[in-house]
């Protein structure tokens, strides 16, 4: 079965399997060229194994350090992002799957007691499973079995993968946290972040004012700037600039030649400023970047910061 070896930004442009088999495996690589996966969310859950390097995950409103060997579970509709921790980069393998594939949409005991509460975030499984976690040995074995099944596609592989995912959820359930509901303030903060990120993702090529984003979130400009940096890790202006630069790099990688047109269509009204910031981020001018980008990076596409 095909494994998508995509840049972090491409990953969310792809469809996560089909309607009848909503599961797909991805290889994510963080490098100097692609040092992060922008904050985003989607209807599917994720099960990830870090195979090389180190990174920092932001999941919901919490921050987690992850290293080679660690496993991660991200529930559906959870805001999350990834940042490279150091110059060594990071490589991970991720299964993205819809909880309906496991039976979340079926009115049975498993759905009512476990799967639906996971989707609603009233049953919270561990996000990062380090090697010293009691569930780690069983979970790692299940993940490696999934790799074998996914790559060899034996008869009934769809059932085998479903059974391994259900077993993975079952392995984590003993370490769950049950909540009647998340604190209202947490939910409000998450929804406001999603609203701001979705707006930026849709309008990054236009002029975006902090005043407009603050009004969307019902904050003052000062409060919004502090709020955004606290939960995203960088300032809102830096986030917007990085999004524009990464979109410009993606277009250069696809072979588009007009640097002026690219800069303007990615939200840069000043060409000199675009050149300066591009060189600061990528260590070379846009023209040199287009000529020297490695062939393996030629499929880069822009990051997204909203729902599928």
N, C-alpha and C positions, 0 to 999 in steps of 0.2 A: 504494500500500500504506500502511496506517495506521502512523503514527509516534506512539508514546506520549509525550506531553508531561507527565511526571509529576514530582512532587517526589522528591528523592533517596530518601525513606523509602518511597514507593509503589513505586518501581522493583522492589524485591525481592519485593513482594507479587504482582506480575504473573507470569504464565507466559511464559517466553521462547520464544514461537512454539509450534508444535505438535509432535507426536511425529514426523511425517514431514518437517517443515520447522522444525527447532529453531533458529530465528534470529529476532531482533526488534531493532528500533532504538528507542533511548530518547533523550530530551532531559533532561539533568540540569541543574538550576539551584541554585546555592548563593547564598543571600541571608541577610540578618539574621534572617529568620524561620526559614530552614533552612540553618544555617551548616556543616553537615557531613553526611556519609554514614557511619553507624556501621560499625564494624569487622564484617565479614561474609565469607562465602565461599560458593561454589556450584559446581556441577558444570560450568558453562559457562565458556568463555573470553570475554574482552572486548577489543575494539579501539575505542579512543576518540580523538576529536579535540577538543582544547580550542578552542572558538571565541571565547570572551570571558573576560577576567579572569585571575586567578591562583589557584592552590590548592596544597595539599600532599597528596601521596599517601603513604600508608603501605602498602607491599606486602611481604608476608612479614615480615621483621624490619628492613626498610630504609625510609628516608624519601627522597622525591623531591619537588623543587619543579617545578611545571609551570605554563606560561603559555600564553596564546592562541597557537595555531599548533602547539603540541606534540602529538605522537601518543603513545599509551600502549598497551601490550599487557599484559594480565593473564592468566596461564595458568589453567587449571581448578583448582579446589579450593585456590586461594591466598588466604590471609587478606589483606584489604585494606580501607582506609577512605580517606575524603577529607575535608579540612578547608579552609574558606575562609581564604585568606592575609591578605586585607585587606578594607576596606569596599567595594571595587569588585565583590565577588562573583565568580562563575564560571558559565559556561555551557559545556556539552559535549554532543557527539553520540556515542553509544555503540552499537556492534553487539555484542549478546550472543548467542553461538552455541555449540552443543555441538560438540566435536571429532569426534564420530561423523558429523556432517554432512559433514565433510571426508574421512571414511574412516578414522578412528582405530580403528574396530572391525573393519576388514578386514585379513586376513593377506596384505598385499602389501608390497613394499619400502618404499613411501612411509610406510606405517603403522609398520613395524618400525624404520625408520631415523630417522624424524623425528616423526611425530604421537604415537605412544605414548610415546616418551621425553619429549616436551613435557608430556604429561599426567602423567607420573611425576616430573617435575622433575629428570630426569637430563640433559636437554638444555634449557638455560636461554637464552631469547631476551631481547634488551634490553627492559626495562620501559618506559623513557621514551626517545622518539626526538625529539631537538631538531632544529631546522632545519639545524644544521651536521653532522648525522650523515650518513654516506655513503648510507644507505638511505632517507633522508627524502624526496627528490624522487619516487622511484618509489612509496613507500608513500602519500604524500599524493595522488598521481594516482589510485592504486587506491581510496583512501577516497572521493574525490570521484566516481569512476566508480560506486562502490557506492551513493552517495547518489542519483545520477541513475537508476540501475537500480531501486533500492528505491522511488523516488517514482513512476516511470512504468510499472513492471511490464510491460516488453515481453514478447513471447512467449519462453519459455525463461528468464525472469528468475531462476528458482531455480538453473539451471545457471550463469548469468552471475555471480550472487552467490557461488556456491561457487568458481568459477574465480578470482574476485578475491581471495577469502580465502586460497585456496591460494597465489596469487601473493604475497600479503602475507606469509605465513609464509615462502615461499621467499626473499623479499627480506631477511628478517631472519636467515635461517639462516647466511649467511656470518659473522655477528657473534655467533654462539652461544657459550655456555660449556658445555663438556661436563663432567659430574661423574659419577663412579661412583655417588655417593650424597651427599646433603647430610650435613654433620656431624651425628652423632647428637644432640648437644646442641641444634642448631637445630630439628631435628624434634621433640624433646621439648618445647621452649619453645613451638613453634607449636601442638602438640596441647594443651598445657596452657592456652594462651590461648583456643583454640577451646572447650575444655571449660568454662572460666570464663564466656566470653561466651554460650555456649548456655544455661548455667544461669541467668545473669542475665536473658536474653531470655525464658525460660520462667517465671521467678519474680519479675519486677520488681514485681508488684502485692503481693507478700508482704514480710515482713521478711527481709532478706538480711544475714547476718552475714559479716564479713570472715573470721572463724574458719572458717566453713563453706566459703567459697571457697578459703581457704588449704589446708584439708584435702583438697579435691578435687584440688589441684595438688601435694600432698605438700610444701608449703612451710610455714615459720613465717609468722605474720601479717606480721611485719616484712619478710621476704623477699618475700612475695607482693605487698605494697603497692609495694615498689620495682620488682619485676618488671613489674607491671601498668602502672605509670606510664611505665616505660622504653619499652615497646613500643606502648602505646596513646596516649601523649602527655598524658593527664590521669589524675588519681587514680581509683581504683576507685569511691570514694564519689561523686565528681563525675560519673563516667560513669553510675552508677545514677540519680542525681538527674536528669541530663539526659534519660535514657531515659524516666523517669517524666513529666517535664514535656512532652516531645515527644508522648508518648501522650495526655496530658491535652489538649494543644493540638489534636491530631488529633480528639479527640472533641468539643471545642468547635466546631471547624470543620465538623463534620458536623451541628451543630445541636442537640446534646444540651444540655439546659438546667440540670440540677441540678449546680451546681458542687461541692456537698458530695459527691454520689455519685461524680462524676468524680474528685475528689481522693482519695477513699477507695479507689476501684477501681484507681487508678494507683499506690497504695503510700504515699500521704500520710495519716498518722493525725492530723496537726495541721493544721487549716484555715488558721490564721494563718500557719504556716510555708509552706504551699502558696502562699498569696497573695503572701507576701513574695518567695519564690524565683521564682514565675511572673513577677512584675513586673520582677524583676532581669534575667531572661532575655529577656523579650519587650517590656519597656518600657511595659507597661500591665497593668491588672488582668485576670483571666480574663473578667469580665463585659464589659469594654470590648473585649477581644480578640475575643470572640464577635460583638460588634456591628460591629466595624470591619474584620474580616479581609477582604481583597480577594476578589472573586468567583473570581479565577483560583487562589486558594489554597484554595478550598473543597473540593478533592478530597484534601487532605492526609490521609495515614494514618500510623500510627506506624512508627518504624524497627524493623528487626529485626536481630538480632545473631547469627544462627546459620545453619545450612544450610537449603536449601529442602526 
